[in-house]
């Protein structure tokens, strides 16, 4: 299954929710970075998931195999931040 990591900036922190086909599976609040959200989401997944779609602030930056998310969470977090910023800039 391919799950979705929905990450949202809040007042000085980040919240995330992992969902599958629109149904919330789990999440957490008050994490320090997008990378921490990705790491926590990967750690909480069972063996049924093979990949995750990463969305920051409602903007999808990509779909990644779980192994890539676990090994390259910093790079994937940076890509999500850059993608979201670029799209938000275009929308203003």
Secondary structure, DSSP 4 states (H G I P E B T S, - for coil): -EEEEEEEEETTEEEEEEEETTEEEEEEEEES-HHHHHHHHHHH--TT--EEEEEETTEEEEEEEHHHHHH-HHHHHHHHHHHHHHHHHHH-
